[in-house]
Amino acid sequence: MRETQGTAAEATMKPGLASLFVSVSPHVKNTETVGKIMWTVVACLMPPLILSVFIFGFQTLIITLFSVGSCVATEAISEKLLHRPITIKDGSAVITGLLLAYVIPPGVPYWMPILGGVMAIFVTKQLMGGLGFNVFNPALIGRAFLLATYPVAMTSAWLPPIHHAAIFEYMGKGVDAVSTATPLYLLKHYGIGAVIEKFGSMSTIYGNFFVGWRPGCIGETSALLLLLGGLFLIYKKYITWHIPVSMIVTIAVLTWIFGGEKFFTGNPLLAVLSGGVMLGAFFMATDYVTSPSQKNAKLIFGAGVGALTVLIRLKGGYPEGVCYAILLMNTMVIPLDSWFRPKRFSEGAAK
Amino acid sequence: MNGDTATFPMGGVHPPECKELTNNLSIETMPTPSEVRLVLKQHAGAPCEPLVKKKDKVVEGDLVGSVEKKLGANLHASISGTVKGVVNAFHPIVGKAPAIAISADPQAEGKSYQPVDWRAFSKEELLAKIKDAGVVGMGGAGFPAGVKLTLRPDVKVDTLVLNGAECEPYLNADNRCMIEYSRDIIEGAKIIMTILGINYCGIGVEDNKPDAIQALRKAIEEDTSKNGFKIVVKPLKVKYPQGSADQIMQSVTGRVRPSGVRSSAIGIIVHNVGTTKAIYDAVVLGKPSYERVVTVSGKGIKRPANLMVKVGTSVAEIADYLGGTTPDLAKVVIGGPMMGFAVSTLDIPVTKTTSGVLFLTKDEIDTQPYGPCIRCGFCLEACPMGLEPNNVSIYVEAGRGADTAQFGIDDCFECGSCAFVCPSKRPLVQFIRLAKMKIKESKGK
């Protein structure tokens, strides 16, 4: 059914006319392509990467390059093995590689993202049928796999932000010597007091965390840059506001209610600026393939991710829950889309 | 342009308008072609029975085909000459179709018609003239106008909507008709309202046609015999598919047609402005419907134009008259680029429903291969009927086309908005057509 060169009736064609294209209407299409959308997302993910070099050092770039390289290579090799068209130019494997690197700590060994990339692309995406058919977000499965197999590195290779742009400070150093704790870890195990003790007054914390100056995964720390990238995608109409807003609002409200020692004493702003909320809300929970298409379903999906995130953060074994919350809600996409159907034209008829 | 524009709220897209190639070109009458082929089925319903045989002499306007059944329309000779017989002609939709071929008599002169006062006729006489003249919906569907205007006694309509939206890119046939035949269209509207026994008519025109809006308003203003008729021009927002019947009814009147009923069930009759002009010609001039305005456009034709063409003229002769095609011609489309039909040959006759012939070069058309659905949901936003083209396509690919009725594809009129926005360039209209076929097959079992 792919568009083919028409088999013109040569006998009746005028001389000089080559065969004509013939296809089903419409004969014109807009300029958006999967590749254009994906590469735009890649561009929106660049500022946080550049900033991460100045927060955690040059090795974040190396980890990201290994992750992207692994994803792209895995995509090409597995498509070759599975006799599928090679689609590495569409940018989707690059996004997976970037996102995988963005959700692992900056002090992990360089080979680790390579393993995660194979898991993300080969198992999660290509074995499920390739682009469009995967149930789970590939990058997050990659992260979950690494967390399960290398729990120590994945939960302790946190680096304190560097100073004076000393971007090679951590190169070649053992992680144990410099590792620190994330704000969510301190909050979970020692309370808000420990966070303030380590990171300064609340206003300093809000400022630093908003810009990105805090321990955390490579690409998750800068709420500012992630927000700008996300808003650009919304402006381009590549994503809608529904999932990010419902997810962030749910996390803020539920943390405010349940996150403190007493009801309604939690800190919603800190909850939103910590961990992977901004990265997850704008760049992971909005992944087309693994999120609902209908607007109302998107609201429920985002709220579900938010609620599960807070549940894991407050009651679960990990300080952060965005990754598992999105993966759990990924399983709900098909049911959500079949429960919420678009409103038909004729339903607007006068009653 | 005009701040106060009406529109339909759900879905829709904005394809590049590409109107500028022909929007300022006056309608030009193409000289009589050497031959015409009158396809026997130019309309919705049953095909005509030919009333002439080989070697018969016919004069422009002679009846050459008619339909016994209720749904159908008369067919008239569009030129004077000699009948060559019933031949197989290429047809943009069905492939090949029987057609009456007439070769032109080079000596024959064009026929002229004298206007009469239509107010002297009764409703029945008006209706009979429209039926006799073989007028069909010229917007594309080709529904016989006489049948549309014959309402069952229990059906009450109160509004005539004239469709001058012309939302398809490139096309200017209706636009030029509204500019150059504005008075005829207003008279035609009054004729239709007289037949229907109503007095309100809303004309919907997309507001990228300010000249047409102005010409119609001027014609209404200067009309000296309003006789209680109220005709209003409604500028509509430029949004495809503004000219679809359901959408223009909603834009002009605010009423929404429930699924599965005719527009008359919500009190509305819709006619295309070109059809209205043909109705005027039929009644006032007594002229049968055998010529029409065709926009010939695209970068693949040397000289784009709005042509008054005899029905049955071959596209090849039109191309010759306009200086031929360019070497980079890649696709020929009968109709507009959103809903028209691509053809593999120029040896194809114009019918009563041919609003445009587009000669498109490779940079004007889409030739990209398609990929898998990435579930972006753009098609859900674009669909003016609130359907789910993404799911239909996935079902069809999985061999479950017969299970797609749940997505409401009976309501789909194949406007192509979904395929226009699909970033994977999926041929969604093709998938939907296949699904409709599969549903029909499974019902037949």
Contacts between the chains, C-beta under 8 A, distances in Angstrom:
chain1	res1	chain2	res2	distance
A	1	B	427	6.2
A	1	B	430	6.1
A	1	B	431	8.0
A	2	B	369	5.4
A	2	B	370	6.3
A	3	B	366	7.7
A	3	B	367	6.0
A	3	B	368	7.7
A	3	B	369	6.9
A	3	B	370	7.6
A	3	B	427	7.3
A	6	B	342	7.2
A	6	B	344	4.4
A	7	B	344	6.5
A	8	B	344	4.5
A	8	B	345	6.1
A	9	B	90	7.6
A	9	B	344	6.0
A	9	B	345	4.6
A	9	B	347	7.3
A	12	B	90	7.7
A	12	B	316	8.0
A	12	B	345	4.9
A	12	B	346	7.4
A	12	B	347	4.0
A	13	B	345	6.2
A	13	B	346	7.0
A	14	B	316	6.4
A	14	B	319	7.6
A	14	B	324	7.9
A	14	B	325	7.6
A	14	B	346	6.2
A	16	B	327	6.9
A	17	B	325	6.7
A	17	B	329	6.6
A	17	B	346	7.4
A	18	B	329	7.9
A	19	B	344	7.4
A	20	B	329	7.3
A	20	B	330	6.8
A	20	B	331	5.7
A	20	B	332	5.7
A	20	B	342	7.3
A	20	B	343	7.3
A	20	B	344	5.5
A	20	B	345	7.8
A	21	B	330	5.4
A	21	B	331	4.4
A	21	B	342	6.6
A	21	B	365	6.5
A	21	B	367	6.4
A	22	B	331	7.5
A	22	B	342	4.5
A	22	B	343	7.1
A	22	B	344	5.1
A	23	B	342	5.7
A	23	B	427	7.0
A	23	B	430	7.9
A	24	B	342	7.9
A	24	B	427	5.6
A	24	B	429	5.4
A	24	B	430	4.1
A	24	B	433	7.0
A	25	B	333	7.9
A	25	B	337	7.5
A	25	B	338	6.2
A	25	B	339	5.2
A	25	B	340	5.9
A	25	B	341	7.0
A	25	B	342	7.6
A	25	B	414	7.2
A	25	B	416	5.2
A	25	B	419	7.9
A	25	B	429	5.9
A	26	B	15	7.8
A	26	B	337	6.3
A	26	B	338	4.5
A	26	B	339	7.1
A	26	B	366	7.8
A	26	B	416	3.4
A	26	B	419	5.4
A	26	B	420	5.2
A	26	B	429	6.9
A	27	B	331	6.2
A	27	B	333	5.5
A	27	B	337	4.5
A	27	B	338	7.6
A	27	B	340	6.9
A	27	B	342	6.4
A	27	B	358	7.8
A	27	B	360	6.7
A	27	B	365	5.2
A	27	B	366	6.8
A	28	B	15	5.7
A	28	B	16	7.2
A	28	B	169	6.7
A	28	B	337	4.5
A	28	B	338	7.0
A	28	B	364	7.0
A	28	B	365	6.5
A	28	B	366	6.2
A	28	B	420	7.0
A	29	B	366	4.1
A	29	B	368	7.7
A	29	B	419	6.7
A	29	B	420	5.4
A	29	B	421	7.9
A	29	B	422	7.3
A	29	B	425	6.1
A	30	B	13	7.4
A	30	B	15	7.2
A	30	B	420	5.8
A	30	B	421	5.8
A	32	B	378	7.6
A	32	B	421	7.0
A	32	B	423	4.6
A	33	B	368	7.3
A	33	B	423	5.3
A	33	B	424	7.9
A	33	B	425	7.0
A	34	B	371	6.1
A	34	B	374	6.0
A	34	B	423	4.9
A	34	B	424	5.5
A	36	B	423	7.3
A	37	B	376	7.5
A	37	B	423	5.7
A	87	B	371	7.5
A	90	B	371	7.7
A	130	B	372	6.7
A	131	B	371	7.2
A	131	B	372	5.7
A	131	B	374	6.3
A	132	B	371	7.8
A	132	B	372	3.7
A	132	B	373	5.3
A	132	B	374	5.0
A	132	B	375	6.6
A	132	B	424	7.9
A	133	B	372	7.0
A	288	B	374	4.9
A	288	B	375	5.0
A	288	B	376	4.5
A	288	B	377	7.3
A	289	B	374	5.7
A	289	B	375	5.4
A	291	B	375	7.9
A	293	B	375	5.5
A	293	B	376	7.3
A	293	B	377	3.3
A	293	B	380	5.7
A	293	B	390	6.6
A	294	B	377	7.1
A	294	B	380	6.7
A	341	B	388	7.3
A	342	B	380	5.4
A	342	B	383	7.4
A	342	B	386	4.7
A	342	B	387	7.3
A	342	B	388	6.5
A	343	B	10	7.6
A	343	B	386	5.2
A	344	B	259	7.4
A	344	B	385	6.6
A	344	B	386	4.1
A	344	B	387	7.2
A	344	B	408	5.6
A	344	B	411	6.8
A	345	B	10	5.8
A	345	B	246	6.5
A	345	B	256	6.9
A	345	B	384	6.5
A	345	B	385	4.3
A	345	B	386	5.0
A	345	B	411	6.5
A	346	B	256	6.7
A	346	B	257	6.9
A	346	B	258	5.0
A	346	B	259	4.0
A	346	B	385	7.8
A	346	B	411	6.5
A	347	B	386	7.2
A	348	B	10	7.3
A	348	B	250	7.8
A	348	B	256	4.5
A	349	B	256	4.3
A	349	B	257	6.8
A	349	B	258	4.2
A	349	B	266	7.7
A	350	B	255	6.8
A	350	B	256	6.8
A	350	B	266	7.7
